[in-house]
Amino acid sequence: MFQGKTNIICEVEKTTFKLQEKAVQLFTTIGMRIRYMDSVSHDKHIAYVSHLSHISSFMLGKTVINKEKDEQDIFDMAGSGFESTVRLAKSSPAMWTPIFKQNKNRW
């Protein structure tokens, strides 16, 4: 699950070297790549590659449900591309609402 994935470490200047060293050892042991980034850059990049995809996925799913009144039509006609795209819409709104509110002025 973590093999080859990127772990972004922020604010190293606020963390003791020993803790940084332990974190890097843990992440590399499970096969992760390490990137260092300031928190503002992290939030900006994550907004582009994660948050926008969640918003668009949710809105696509909501639009289709509003337009297609018969759920069976959706299941019968939607292909794997639609399924992959709206998969993200199944994420918890309770988790995403605060993220969007907190970051609304950053985008």
MOPAC internal coordinates of N, CA, C and O (Angstrom, degrees):
PM7 1SCF
backbone

  N    0.0000 0     0.00 0     0.00 0    0    0    0
  C    1.4397 1     0.00 0     0.00 0    1    0    0
  C    1.5389 1   111.60 1     0.00 0    2    1    0
  O    1.2310 1   120.40 1   142.86 1    3    2    1
  N    1.3029 1   116.84 1   -37.14 1    3    2    1
  C    1.4629 1   121.02 1  -177.21 1    5    3    2
  C    1.5194 1   112.99 1  -100.37 1    6    5    3
  O    1.2310 1   120.64 1   164.23 1    7    6    5
  N    1.3258 1   116.39 1   -15.77 1    7    6    5
  C    1.4707 1   121.94 1  -176.47 1    9    7    6
  C    1.5324 1   110.55 1   -55.64 1   10    9    7
  O    1.2310 1   120.81 1   -57.69 1   11   10    9
  N    1.3378 1   116.05 1   122.31 1   11   10    9
  C    1.4548 1   121.45 1   177.38 1   13   11   10
  C    1.5220 1   115.12 1    78.80 1   14   13   11
  O    1.2310 1   120.01 1   177.96 1   15   14   13
  N    1.3254 1   117.59 1    -2.04 1   15   14   13
  C    1.4671 1   120.84 1   179.22 1   17   15   14
  C    1.5249 1   109.37 1   -82.64 1   18   17   15
  O    1.2310 1   121.01 1   -21.41 1   19   18   17
  N    1.3191 1   115.68 1   158.59 1   19   18   17
  C    1.4616 1   120.83 1  -178.12 1   21   19   18
  C    1.5189 1   110.55 1   -97.84 1   22   21   19
  O    1.2310 1   121.12 1   -46.84 1   23   22   21
  N    1.3148 1   115.45 1   133.16 1   23   22   21
  C    1.4577 1   121.92 1   173.63 1   25   23   22
  C    1.5245 1   106.98 1  -110.52 1   26   25   23
  O    1.2310 1   120.86 1   -55.06 1   27   26   25
  N    1.3042 1   115.97 1   124.94 1   27   26   25
  C    1.4675 1   120.19 1  -179.16 1   29   27   26
  C    1.5171 1   108.47 1  -100.31 1   30   29   27
  O    1.2310 1   121.32 1   -55.30 1   31   30   29
  N    1.3047 1   115.08 1   124.70 1   31   30   29
  C    1.4637 1   121.49 1   179.03 1   33   31   30
  C    1.5212 1   107.87 1  -106.98 1   34   33   31
  O    1.2310 1   121.64 1   -54.53 1   35   34   33
  N    1.3293 1   114.47 1   125.47 1   35   34   33
  C    1.4703 1   120.91 1  -178.51 1   37   35   34
  C    1.5232 1   110.20 1  -114.26 1   38   37   35
  O    1.2310 1   121.77 1   -21.26 1   39   38   37
  N    1.2894 1   114.21 1   158.74 1   39   38   37
  C    1.4694 1   123.31 1   172.08 1   41   39   38
  C    1.5300 1   113.28 1    54.42 1   42   41   39
  O    1.2310 1   120.83 1  -133.16 1   43   42   41
  N    1.3243 1   116.01 1    46.84 1   43   42   41
  C    1.4644 1   119.26 1   179.38 1   45   43   42
  C    1.5189 1   112.07 1   -62.89 1   46   45   43
  O    1.2310 1   120.69 1   154.47 1   47   46   45
  N    1.3256 1   116.28 1   -25.53 1   47   46   45
  C    1.4664 1   119.14 1   179.87 1   49   47   46
  C    1.5310 1   112.18 1   -67.09 1   50   49   47
  O    1.2310 1   120.29 1   165.11 1   51   50   49
  N    1.3268 1   117.06 1   -14.89 1   51   50   49
  C    1.4660 1   121.51 1   179.42 1   53   51   50
  C    1.5293 1   112.09 1  -100.16 1   54   53   51
  O    1.2310 1   120.42 1  -175.34 1   55   54   53
  N    1.3184 1   116.81 1     4.66 1   55   54   53
  C    1.4649 1   121.32 1  -175.44 1   57   55   54
  C    1.5223 1   109.73 1  -122.14 1   58   57   55
  O    1.2310 1   120.57 1   -43.49 1   59   58   57
  N    1.3119 1   116.52 1   136.51 1   59   58   57
  C    1.4620 1   119.33 1   179.00 1   61   59   58
  C    1.5250 1   110.14 1   -63.61 1   62   61   59
  O    1.2310 1   121.51 1   -29.42 1   63   62   61
  N    1.3196 1   114.71 1   150.58 1   63   62   61
  C    1.4589 1   120.31 1  -177.12 1   65   63   62
  C    1.5241 1   111.18 1   -59.47 1   66   65   63
  O    1.2310 1   119.80 1   139.54 1   67   66   65
  N    1.3300 1   117.98 1   -40.46 1   67   66   65
  C    1.4640 1   121.57 1  -178.80 1   69   67   66
  C    1.5309 1   111.34 1   -59.81 1   70   69   67
  O    1.2310 1   120.13 1   138.23 1   71   70   69
  N    1.3339 1   117.37 1   -41.77 1   71   70   69
  C    1.4615 1   120.70 1   178.73 1   73   71   70
  C    1.5299 1   111.09 1   -69.28 1   74   73   71
  O    1.2310 1   120.78 1   140.96 1   75   74   73
  N    1.3265 1   116.12 1   -39.04 1   75   74   73
  C    1.4651 1   119.57 1   176.07 1   77   75   74
  C    1.5207 1   110.43 1   -59.59 1   78   77   75
  O    1.2310 1   121.46 1   134.86 1   79   78   77
  N    1.3151 1   114.81 1   -45.14 1   79   78   77
  C    1.4590 1   121.10 1  -178.98 1   81   79   78
  C    1.5284 1   110.95 1   -60.80 1   82   81   79
  O    1.2310 1   120.20 1   136.30 1   83   82   81
  N    1.3353 1   117.23 1   -43.70 1   83   82   81
  C    1.4682 1   121.46 1   178.76 1   85   83   82
  C    1.5264 1   110.61 1   -63.76 1   86   85   83
  O    1.2310 1   120.78 1   136.56 1   87   86   85
  N    1.3224 1   116.12 1   -43.44 1   87   86   85
  C    1.4685 1   120.00 1  -179.35 1   89   87   86
  C    1.5233 1   110.83 1   -62.64 1   90   89   87
  O    1.2310 1   120.36 1   132.86 1   91   90   89
  N    1.3120 1   116.92 1   -47.14 1   91   90   89
  C    1.4631 1   120.95 1  -179.61 1   93   91   90
  C    1.5264 1   110.18 1   -62.15 1   94   93   91
  O    1.2310 1   120.10 1   138.02 1   95   94   93
  N    1.3206 1   117.41 1   -41.98 1   95   94   93
  C    1.4666 1   120.94 1   178.63 1   97   95   94
  C    1.5264 1   110.44 1   -61.51 1   98   97   95
  O    1.2310 1   120.18 1   134.93 1   99   98   97
  N    1.3336 1   117.25 1   -45.07 1   99   98   97
  C    1.4585 1   121.11 1   179.32 1  101   99   98
  C    1.5243 1   110.93 1   -60.78 1  102  101   99
  O    1.2310 1   120.48 1   129.57 1  103  102  101
  N    1.3276 1   116.69 1   -50.43 1  103  102  101
  C    1.4639 1   120.54 1  -176.67 1  105  103  102
  C    1.5248 1   112.56 1   -65.24 1  106  105  103
  O    1.2310 1   120.20 1   139.59 1  107  106  105
  N    1.3145 1   117.23 1   -40.41 1  107  106  105
  C    1.4686 1   118.99 1   179.39 1  109  107  106
  C    1.5236 1   111.16 1   -71.46 1  110  109  107
  O    1.2310 1   119.94 1   147.44 1  111  110  109
  N    1.3216 1   117.72 1   -32.56 1  111  110  109
  C    1.4681 1   121.36 1   177.89 1  113  111  110
  C    1.5237 1   110.84 1   -62.01 1  114  113  111
  O    1.2310 1   119.78 1   143.91 1  115  114  113
  N    1.3213 1   118.02 1   -36.09 1  115  114  113
  C    1.4660 1   119.87 1   179.08 1  117  115  114
  C    1.5320 1   111.70 1   -90.14 1  118  117  115
  O    1.2310 1   120.93 1  -169.84 1  119  118  117
  N    1.3388 1   115.82 1    10.16 1  119  118  117
  C    1.4580 1   120.30 1   170.41 1  121  119  118
  C    1.5177 1   116.05 1    90.89 1  122  121  119
  O    1.2310 1   120.22 1  -163.61 1  123  122  121
  N    1.3148 1   117.19 1    16.39 1  123  122  121
  C    1.4648 1   119.53 1  -178.78 1  125  123  122
  C    1.5265 1   111.33 1   -88.41 1  126  125  123
  O    1.2310 1   121.66 1   -27.99 1  127  126  125
  N    1.3298 1   114.43 1   152.01 1  127  126  125
  C    1.4640 1   121.31 1   171.92 1  129  127  126
  C    1.5325 1   106.72 1   -91.28 1  130  129  127
  O    1.2310 1   120.25 1   -31.72 1  131  130  129
  N    1.3047 1   117.13 1   148.28 1  131  130  129
  C    1.4646 1   122.23 1  -177.26 1  133  131  130
  C    1.5185 1   109.74 1  -111.46 1  134  133  131
  O    1.2310 1   121.03 1   -46.81 1  135  134  133
  N    1.3284 1   115.64 1   133.19 1  135  134  133
  C    1.4745 1   122.22 1   171.15 1  137  135  134
  C    1.5096 1   107.57 1  -128.38 1  138  137  135
  O    1.2310 1   121.27 1   -36.59 1  139  138  137
  N    1.3092 1   115.17 1   143.41 1  139  138  137
  C    1.4591 1   121.04 1   176.44 1  141  139  138
  C    1.5206 1   107.60 1  -108.33 1  142  141  139
  O    1.2310 1   121.23 1   -40.65 1  143  142  141
  N    1.3273 1   115.24 1   139.35 1  143  142  141
  C    1.4564 1   118.89 1  -175.59 1  145  143  142
  C    1.5333 1   108.01 1  -158.28 1  146  145  143
  O    1.2310 1   120.73 1   -32.66 1  147  146  145
  N    1.3137 1   116.21 1   147.34 1  147  146  145
  C    1.4615 1   117.96 1   173.79 1  149  147  146
  C    1.5271 1   108.46 1   -73.85 1  150  149  147
  O    1.2310 1   120.19 1   -23.09 1  151  150  149
  N    1.3260 1   117.25 1   156.91 1  151  150  149
  C    1.4616 1   121.12 1  -172.06 1  153  151  150
  C    1.5278 1   113.02 1   -65.12 1  154  153  151
  O    1.2310 1   119.33 1   147.02 1  155  154  153
  N    1.3206 1   118.88 1   -32.98 1  155  154  153
  C    1.4655 1   121.27 1   179.01 1  157  155  154
  C    1.5304 1   110.18 1   -66.05 1  158  157  155
  O    1.2310 1   120.39 1   134.59 1  159  158  157
  N    1.3310 1   116.85 1   -45.41 1  159  158  157
  C    1.4648 1   120.41 1   177.10 1  161  159  158
  C    1.5242 1   110.99 1   -63.16 1  162  161  159
  O    1.2310 1   120.50 1   137.24 1  163  162  161
  N    1.3181 1   116.66 1   -42.76 1  163  162  161
  C    1.4638 1   121.04 1   177.37 1  165  163  162
  C    1.5251 1   110.58 1   -55.74 1  166  165  163
  O    1.2310 1   120.49 1   129.00 1  167  166  165
  N    1.3223 1   116.67 1   -51.00 1  167  166  165
  C    1.4628 1   120.49 1  -177.26 1  169  167  166
  C    1.5286 1   111.47 1   -62.25 1  170  169  167
  O    1.2310 1   120.33 1   140.95 1  171  170  169
  N    1.3167 1   116.97 1   -39.05 1  171  170  169
  C    1.4623 1   120.67 1   179.49 1  173  171  170
  C    1.5282 1   110.59 1   -64.91 1  174  173  171
  O    1.2310 1   120.24 1   131.57 1  175  174  173
  N    1.3193 1   117.14 1   -48.43 1  175  174  173
  C    1.4633 1   120.60 1  -177.94 1  177  175  174
  C    1.5333 1   111.74 1   -66.69 1  178  177  175
  O    1.2310 1   120.25 1   139.57 1  179  178  177
  N    1.3204 1   117.12 1   -40.43 1  179  178  177
  C    1.4656 1   120.52 1   179.01 1  181  179  178
  C    1.5244 1   110.10 1   -66.22 1  182  181  179
  O    1.2310 1   120.38 1   144.06 1  183  182  181
  N    1.3312 1   116.87 1   -35.94 1  183  182  181
  C    1.4682 1   119.41 1   176.82 1  185  183  182
  C    1.5243 1   110.33 1   -59.54 1  186  185  183
  O    1.2310 1   120.09 1   138.07 1  187  186  185
  N    1.3012 1   117.43 1   -41.93 1  187  186  185
  C    1.4671 1   120.91 1  -178.21 1  189  187  186
  C    1.5203 1   112.13 1   -70.85 1  190  189  187
  O    1.2310 1   119.67 1   135.30 1  191  190  189
  N    1.3191 1   118.24 1   -44.70 1  191  190  189
  C    1.4601 1   119.82 1  -171.60 1  193  191  190
  C    1.5251 1   114.02 1   -95.30 1  194  193  191
  O    1.2310 1   119.85 1   167.85 1  195  194  193
  N    1.3124 1   117.90 1   -12.15 1  195  194  193
  C    1.4606 1   119.89 1  -179.30 1  197  195  194
  C    1.5207 1   111.92 1  -122.34 1  198  197  195
  O    1.2310 1   120.51 1   124.33 1  199  198  197
  N    1.3022 1   116.63 1   -55.67 1  199  198  197
  C    1.4657 1   119.77 1  -173.67 1  201  199  198
  C    1.5235 1   112.47 1   -64.97 1  202  201  199
  O    1.2310 1   120.02 1   137.21 1  203  202  201
  N    1.3233 1   117.56 1   -42.79 1  203  202  201
  C    1.4670 1   119.49 1  -179.62 1  205  203  202
  C    1.5253 1   111.46 1   -64.24 1  206  205  203
  O    1.2310 1   120.44 1   143.09 1  207  206  205
  N    1.3233 1   116.77 1   -36.91 1  207  206  205
  C    1.4695 1   118.63 1   178.80 1  209  207  206
  C    1.5281 1   110.68 1   -67.76 1  210  209  207
  O    1.2310 1   119.64 1   145.22 1  211  210  209
  N    1.3217 1   118.30 1   -34.78 1  211  210  209
  C    1.4624 1   120.44 1   176.64 1  213  211  210
  C    1.5284 1   111.26 1   -67.93 1  214  213  211
  O    1.2310 1   120.65 1   137.92 1  215  214  213
  N    1.3195 1   116.36 1   -42.08 1  215  214  213
  C    1.4632 1   119.49 1   178.74 1  217  215  214
  C    1.5261 1   110.38 1   -62.21 1  218  217  215
  O    1.2310 1   120.39 1   131.00 1  219  218  217
  N    1.3188 1   116.85 1   -49.00 1  219  218  217
  C    1.4686 1   119.45 1  -177.32 1  221  219  218
  C    1.5282 1   111.24 1   -65.82 1  222  221  219
  O    1.2310 1   119.83 1   143.32 1  223  222  221
  N    1.3219 1   117.92 1   -36.68 1  223  222  221
  C    1.4587 1   121.71 1   177.52 1  225  223  222
  C    1.5245 1   110.58 1   -63.48 1  226  225  223
  O    1.2310 1   120.85 1   132.56 1  227  226  225
  N    1.3050 1   115.97 1   -47.44 1  227  226  225
  C    1.4632 1   120.77 1  -179.83 1  229  227  226
  C    1.5263 1   110.83 1   -61.53 1  230  229  227
  O    1.2310 1   120.66 1   134.41 1  231  230  229
  N    1.3237 1   116.35 1   -45.59 1  231  230  229
  C    1.4639 1   119.73 1  -177.89 1  233  231  230
  C    1.5297 1   111.63 1   -67.66 1  234  233  231
  O    1.2310 1   119.70 1   144.12 1  235  234  233
  N    1.3232 1   118.18 1   -35.88 1  235  234  233
  C    1.4633 1   120.70 1   175.96 1  237  235  234
  C    1.5268 1   110.10 1   -62.77 1  238  237  235
  O    1.2310 1   120.49 1   130.87 1  239  238  237
  N    1.3177 1   116.67 1   -49.13 1  239  238  237
  C    1.4612 1   120.49 1   179.06 1  241  239  238
  C    1.5149 1   112.23 1   -60.10 1  242  241  239
  O    1.2310 1   120.49 1   136.17 1  243  242  241
  N    1.3220 1   116.67 1   -43.83 1  243  242  241
  C    1.4700 1   121.57 1  -179.94 1  245  243  242
  C    1.5272 1   110.49 1   -64.17 1  246  245  243
  O    1.2310 1   120.14 1   137.37 1  247  246  245
  N    1.3134 1   117.34 1   -42.63 1  247  246  245
  C    1.4653 1   121.17 1   179.78 1  249  247  246
  C    1.5255 1   111.11 1   -62.64 1  250  249  247
  O    1.2310 1   120.40 1   134.23 1  251  250  249
  N    1.3260 1   116.84 1   -45.77 1  251  250  249
  C    1.4630 1   120.61 1  -179.28 1  253  251  250
  C    1.5323 1   110.21 1   -63.46 1  254  253  251
  O    1.2310 1   120.30 1   136.14 1  255  254  253
  N    1.3173 1   117.04 1   -43.86 1  255  254  253
  C    1.4698 1   119.87 1   179.24 1  257  255  254
  C    1.5271 1   110.88 1   -62.53 1  258  257  255
  O    1.2310 1   120.36 1   141.66 1  259  258  257
  N    1.3346 1   116.91 1   -38.34 1  259  258  257
  C    1.4732 1   119.88 1   178.87 1  261  259  258
  C    1.5236 1   112.36 1   -69.31 1  262  261  259
  O    1.2310 1   120.19 1   145.88 1  263  262  261
  N    1.3313 1   117.25 1   -34.12 1  263  262  261
  C    1.4721 1   121.36 1  -176.60 1  265  263  262
  C    1.5275 1   112.51 1   -86.88 1  266  265  263
  O    1.2310 1   120.61 1   140.40 1  267  266  265
  N    1.3158 1   116.44 1   -39.60 1  267  266  265
  C    1.4647 1   121.78 1  -178.74 1  269  267  266
  C    1.5209 1   108.71 1   -95.80 1  270  269  267
  O    1.2310 1   120.16 1   -78.93 1  271  270  269
  N    1.2929 1   117.30 1   101.07 1  271  270  269
  C    1.4643 1   120.96 1  -176.10 1  273  271  270
  C    1.5345 1   112.47 1   -73.44 1  274  273  271
  O    1.2310 1   120.28 1   154.51 1  275  274  273
  N    1.3191 1   117.07 1   -25.49 1  275  274  273
  C    1.4560 1   121.25 1  -179.50 1  277  275  274
  C    1.5246 1   108.93 1   -98.36 1  278  277  275
  O    1.2310 1   120.66 1   -71.71 1  279  278  277
  N    1.3296 1   116.35 1   108.29 1  279  278  277
  C    1.4661 1   120.29 1  -178.05 1  281  279  278
  C    1.5187 1   112.52 1   -58.86 1  282  281  279
  O    1.2310 1   120.44 1   148.36 1  283  282  281
  N    1.3338 1   116.77 1   -31.64 1  283  282  281
  C    1.4639 1   119.48 1  -179.00 1  285  283  282
  C    1.5236 1   110.53 1   -63.25 1  286  285  283
  O    1.2310 1   120.02 1   145.57 1  287  286  285
  N    1.3488 1   117.58 1   -34.43 1  287  286  285
  C    1.4621 1   120.54 1   176.09 1  289  287  286
  C    1.5313 1   110.75 1   -60.25 1  290  289  287
  O    1.2310 1   121.02 1   139.71 1  291  290  289
  N    1.3066 1   115.66 1   -40.29 1  291  290  289
  C    1.4683 1   119.79 1   179.45 1  293  291  290
  C    1.5268 1   109.34 1   -62.24 1  294  293  291
  O    1.2310 1   120.44 1   129.32 1  295  294  293
  N    1.3280 1   116.77 1   -50.68 1  295  294  293
  C    1.4637 1   120.61 1  -177.15 1  297  295  294
  C    1.5264 1   112.04 1   -65.40 1  298  297  295
  O    1.2310 1   120.27 1   144.28 1  299  298  297
  N    1.3424 1   117.09 1   -35.72 1  299  298  297
  C    1.4597 1   120.41 1  -178.48 1  301  299  298
  C    1.5228 1   112.89 1   -72.57 1  302  301  299
  O    1.2310 1   120.20 1   146.28 1  303  302  301
  N    1.3160 1   117.22 1   -33.72 1  303  302  301
  C    1.4680 1   119.90 1  -170.84 1  305  303  302
  C    1.5204 1   115.18 1  -105.11 1  306  305  303
  O    1.2310 1   120.32 1   159.22 1  307  306  305
  N    1.3054 1   117.00 1   -20.78 1  307  306  305
  C    1.4670 1   119.42 1  -177.48 1  309  307  306
  C    1.5222 1   110.00 1   -74.14 1  310  309  307
  O    1.2310 1   121.11 1   -44.62 1  311  310  309
  N    1.2990 1   115.49 1   135.38 1  311  310  309
  C    1.4560 1   120.49 1   178.51 1  313  311  310
  C    1.5183 1   111.42 1   -92.36 1  314  313  311
  O    1.2310 1   121.19 1     6.04 1  315  314  313
  N    1.3094 1   115.33 1  -173.96 1  315  314  313
  C    1.4683 1   120.61 1  -177.54 1  317  315  314
  C    1.5258 1   111.89 1   -66.68 1  318  317  315
  O    1.2310 1   120.18 1   150.72 1  319  318  317
  N    1.3413 1   117.27 1   -29.28 1  319  318  317
  C    1.4676 1   119.64 1   177.87 1  321  319  318
  C    1.5146 1   111.64 1   -63.13 1  322  321  319
  O    1.2310 1   120.85 1   136.71 1  323  322  321
  N    1.3266 1   115.98 1   -43.29 1  323  322  321
  C    1.4720 1   120.19 1   178.00 1  325  323  322
  C    1.5283 1   109.91 1   -64.12 1  326  325  323
  O    1.2310 1   120.80 1   134.69 1  327  326  325
  N    1.3132 1   116.08 1   -45.31 1  327  326  325
  C    1.4648 1   120.30 1  -179.83 1  329  327  326
  C    1.5299 1   111.22 1   -59.31 1  330  329  327
  O    1.2310 1   120.52 1   135.63 1  331  330  329
  N    1.3298 1   116.62 1   -44.37 1  331  330  329
  C    1.4653 1   120.61 1   178.93 1  333  331  330
  C    1.5230 1   111.39 1   -64.05 1  334  333  331
  O    1.2310 1   120.95 1   140.16 1  335  334  333
  N    1.3261 1   115.78 1   -39.84 1  335  334  333
  C    1.4619 1   120.01 1  -177.30 1  337  335  334
  C    1.5196 1   112.09 1   -68.33 1  338  337  335
  O    1.2310 1   120.16 1   136.14 1  339  338  337
  N    1.3260 1   117.31 1   -43.86 1  339  338  337
  C    1.4683 1   119.09 1  -176.53 1  341  339  338
  C    1.5254 1   113.06 1   -86.46 1  342  341  339
  O    1.2310 1   120.18 1   176.00 1  343  342  341
  N    1.3243 1   117.26 1    -4.00 1  343  342  341
  C    1.4731 1   120.09 1   176.46 1  345  343  342
  C    1.5223 1   111.05 1   -53.29 1  346  345  343
  O    1.2310 1   120.76 1   140.35 1  347  346  345
  N    1.3157 1   116.16 1   -39.65 1  347  346  345
  C    1.4627 1   120.57 1  -179.53 1  349  347  346
  C    1.5244 1   112.20 1   -64.47 1  350  349  347
  O    1.2310 1   120.34 1   153.71 1  351  350  349
  N    1.3288 1   116.95 1   -26.29 1  351  350  349
  C    1.4604 1   120.94 1  -178.41 1  353  351  350
  C    1.5248 1   111.72 1   -67.83 1  354  353  351
  O    1.2310 1   120.22 1   166.57 1  355  354  353
  N    1.3034 1   117.18 1   -13.43 1  355  354  353
  C    1.4620 1   120.55 1   179.25 1  357  355  354
  C    1.5256 1   111.90 1   -79.47 1  358  357  355
  O    1.2310 1   120.29 1   175.61 1  359  358  357
  N    1.3230 1   117.05 1    -4.39 1  359  358  357
  C    1.4682 1   121.03 1   177.94 1  361  359  358
  C    1.5163 1   110.14 1   -63.46 1  362  361  359
  O    1.2310 1   121.13 1   -21.64 1  363  362  361
  N    1.2846 1   115.45 1   158.36 1  363  362  361
  C    1.4633 1   121.78 1  -176.66 1  365  363  362
  C    1.5294 1   112.75 1   -68.59 1  366  365  363
  O    1.2310 1   120.00 1   -61.27 1  367  366  365
  N    1.3402 1   117.60 1   118.73 1  367  366  365
  C    1.4708 1   119.91 1   174.67 1  369  367  366
  C    1.5318 1   111.41 1   -61.09 1  370  369  367
  O    1.2310 1   120.32 1   149.70 1  371  370  369
  N    1.3277 1   117.00 1   -30.30 1  371  370  369
  C    1.4693 1   120.65 1   179.06 1  373  371  370
  C    1.5226 1   111.21 1   -63.83 1  374  373  371
  O    1.2310 1   120.44 1   151.47 1  375  374  373
  N    1.3427 1   116.77 1   -28.53 1  375  374  373
  C    1.4554 1   120.42 1   177.61 1  377  375  374
  C    1.5289 1   111.08 1   -82.80 1  378  377  375
  O    1.2310 1   120.53 1   137.68 1  379  378  377
  N    1.3445 1   116.58 1   -42.32 1  379  378  377
  C    1.4576 1   120.35 1  -172.27 1  381  379  378
  C    1.5205 1   114.13 1   -79.18 1  382  381  379
  O    1.2310 1   119.47 1   148.17 1  383  382  381
  N    1.3109 1   118.62 1   -31.83 1  383  382  381
  C    1.4750 1   120.50 1  -178.65 1  385  383  382
  C    1.5301 1   111.49 1   -56.77 1  386  385  383
  O    1.2310 1   118.65 1   129.49 1  387  386  385
  N    1.3296 1   120.17 1   -50.51 1  387  386  385
  C    1.4671 1   119.39 1   178.06 1  389  387  386
  C    1.5318 1   113.44 1   -62.45 1  390  389  387
  O    1.2310 1   120.38 1   145.39 1  391  390  389
  N    1.3274 1   116.88 1   -34.61 1  391  390  389
  C    1.4694 1   119.99 1   178.85 1  393  391  390
  C    1.5182 1   109.73 1   -63.56 1  394  393  391
  O    1.2310 1   120.40 1   133.20 1  395  394  393
  N    1.3379 1   116.84 1   -46.80 1  395  394  393
  C    1.4626 1   120.14 1  -179.96 1  397  395  394
  C    1.5269 1   111.13 1   -64.96 1  398  397  395
  O    1.2310 1   120.12 1   138.41 1  399  398  397
  N    1.3210 1   117.38 1   -41.59 1  399  398  397
  C    1.4711 1   120.41 1   179.65 1  401  399  398
  C    1.5243 1   110.88 1   -64.35 1  402  401  399
  O    1.2310 1   120.49 1   136.16 1  403  402  401
  N    1.3089 1   116.67 1   -43.84 1  403  402  401
  C    1.4568 1   120.91 1  -177.88 1  405  403  402
  C    1.5311 1   111.67 1   -65.36 1  406  405  403
  O    1.2310 1   120.52 1   147.42 1  407  406  405
  N    1.3124 1   116.61 1   -32.58 1  407  406  405
  C    1.4669 1   120.49 1  -174.47 1  409  407  406
  C    1.5116 1   114.36 1  -103.98 1  410  409  407
  O    1.2310 1   119.35 1  -172.93 1  411  410  409
  N    1.3241 1   118.85 1     7.07 1  411  410  409
  C    1.4669 1   120.72 1  -172.78 1  413  411  410
  C    1.5253 1   113.36 1   -58.87 1  414  413  411
  O    1.2310 1   119.18 1   149.01 1  415  414  413
  N    1.3058 1   119.17 1   -30.99 1  415  414  413
  C    1.4708 1   121.54 1  -179.21 1  417  415  414
  C    1.5262 1   113.43 1   -90.53 1  418  417  415
  O    1.2310 1   119.90 1   176.46 1  419  418  417
  N    1.3160 1   117.79 1    -3.54 1  419  418  417
  C    1.4613 1   121.74 1  -178.35 1  421  419  418
  C    1.5212 1   111.73 1   -87.75 1  422  421  419
  O    1.2310 1   119.48 1   159.38 1  423  422  421
  N    1.3114 1   118.59 1   -20.62 1  423  422  421
  C    1.4499 1   121.47 1  -174.45 1  425  423  422
  C    1.4829 1   109.05 1   -94.39 1  426  425  423
  O    1.2310 1   120.10 1   180.00 1  427  426  425

